[in-house]
């Protein structure tokens, strides 16, 4: 009888416990989290999620708009608040926002374009249009795709570790659209495509922009999911004063707020736990203050700690911890399918991506390949799905390309320096002029010295490409008289006013070993004229002509450039070797004999610390042959880039101050970036130059010429702005150099 009683008590206890668990499960609070849009201010969401995690609250649904969608999608993918915090600390938001493509991803031709022109505008049918956005959002998509790779096999967002949806706006209808299926990274991109900052995102034939335009706080949509408690995090501003609207982005955000703020009063009232971080002193692009914004999110959540703890106490089933393998650093790609290409072949696209079927590639190299493709500017967008292969380990790549329909672009830039003075550059570039892979470019340079550059180039990638170049260059400068007059000192002349005109045409073939290295072989016809009005030997007092000859030559160039920045490099190597064999000249002075000129530049930049870097450069050149014409000799002095012929910069001396048929030069430069894009630098350079200095060991002797410099540089969107003071102890004189804008 006692045994029966004990068994009865035992089974009754089990039944009661089971009933209690069923009761608790049935009454367990389902929690939804709504995260508003707000640009950089949305980083406060991370701080709130960290507090929610610390209290053990189980989140059953996440919804977000814009930045709220980005943070929310990562949380729904299984990341904790702390993990998201760690991720965002490593992100360079400047590169993300402006869609900066690393220099290493661009070919030499593409680098010249981005490092010469400040503004690029569509120009088809001779109509100037503004671009649809500052950024195509490619870097953002790449990052989100990498971070969500762990769940990329889930196309129904309700099946994510935490169910999720985000809001976007259909650009054609103006309707708010709930995105809850498809490619997670692409959907989140659509939700955050702020007009003018990011271009619209196309999904299934529909174009979407930032969901905040219509619904920046999807409370009602979350309530429809059947949750019991909604925790809402609102980082929207009130309407700003006109004096605080300092950018196009802020003005557009203000316009967007007109409607969303009018809808918020009712939504705030219907939010069970409403959290408003302090974002008063921040704007939508305050990403550099991310740590403070995240901290403010934590503080705002702590202010609601009692309500949050009450929610945690009423949840009996706790959140399951997600156990993922370490974030993949490489992936196996088995099959590749490309959709959307018409003008550009599959092999061209795969060549730029540097991908083949059945290969394993590091995720870094995969991202670099995507950047290589985007850097061509032949595609408006490139999105992709990495789908787990059915019968193999790894992924199948489904790539979706949208080709750029624009053929013609108008490009603009301005510049000032001590040699060419003020200049405005107007460029017209036409792609696909005769073939699918060609480009024609014409620079017209207006200002104190009229110039032009023309180039036609057929890009065959890593095969031999074909090009034609033509340029006209001129300048007028007071230079040392000994450059052109052997009896200058007898005449009592220190300087003479010289006008130089150079008309050069080239045909060449070029092969690219990889993005950083090219080999060019070609033929060149140069017309060179040098004259001066300072002196005259003719009865009619016309200008003294020193040179008026045509030169024909063959040449070869080898160029390697891995600098991370052309004008302010902090790491990388540079080599430029050039050999010209001059076979013919019209010989204005009847003194031509066949000769050659060889020259090379070698540079190495390296970081000393996070903000301090150094660069060492060595240059040298010499003439082979007995040509008596000095007009293609090396001339040192001044500061500048893109000098023609054999003119070289040299701190401490004025432009074109010292010359010879051979030279050797070295320079050491230290650069300190004391604020973002603001630099102070110091430099020392030394040189030996003269006629035939390599015929003996004189070039190894102590340098005859030296110069030192201190300067300031600002790396702006229109190019470097630099002011430099230099001094030479030999001549005991100082020089100031000033330049604005890209060199061209």
Secondary structure as UniProt FT lines:
FT   HELIX           2..27
FT   STRAND          31..35
FT   HELIX           39..43
FT   HELIX           44..54
FT   TURN            55..56
FT   STRAND          61..65
FT   HELIX           67..76
FT   TURN            77..78
FT   HELIX           81..89
FT   HELIX           93..97
FT   TURN            98..99
FT   HELIX           103..105
FT   HELIX           108..114
FT   TURN            115..116
FT   STRAND          119..122
FT   HELIX           124..126
FT   STRAND          133..135
FT   HELIX           138..147
FT   HELIX           149..151
FT   TURN            152..153
FT   HELIX           157..159
FT   STRAND          163..170
FT   TURN            171..173
FT   STRAND          176..179
FT   HELIX           184..191
FT   STRAND          196..198
FT   STRAND          201..203
FT   TURN            204..205
FT   STRAND          206..210
FT   HELIX           211..213
FT   HELIX           219..223
FT   TURN            224..226
FT   STRAND          229..233
FT   HELIX           242..244
FT   HELIX           248..270
FT   STRAND          273..275
FT   TURN            280..281
FT   TURN            284..285
FT   HELIX           287..289
FT   HELIX           290..303
FT   HELIX           305..313
FT   STRAND          330..339
FT   HELIX           346..353
FT   STRAND          359..362
FT   HELIX           363..375
FT   TURN            376..377
FT   STRAND          379..388
FT   STRAND          395..403
FT   STRAND          408..417
FT   TURN            418..420
FT   STRAND          421..431
FT   TURN            436..437
FT   STRAND          438..447
FT   STRAND          451..458
FT   TURN            461..462
FT   STRAND          465..480
FT   HELIX           481..483
FT   TURN            486..487
FT   HELIX           488..491
FT   STRAND          495..514
FT   TURN            515..516
FT   STRAND          517..532
FT   TURN            539..540
FT   STRAND          544..561
FT   STRAND          572..585
FT   TURN            588..589
FT   STRAND          595..607
FT   STRAND          612..624
FT   TURN            631..632
FT   STRAND          634..636
FT   TURN            645..646
FT   STRAND          647..648
FT   TURN            651..652
FT   TURN            655..656
FT   STRAND          658..660
FT   STRAND          662..675
FT   TURN            676..677
FT   STRAND          678..690
FT   HELIX           693..695
FT   HELIX           698..700
FT   STRAND          705..716
FT   TURN            717..718
FT   STRAND          719..728
FT   TURN            729..732
FT   STRAND          733..740
//
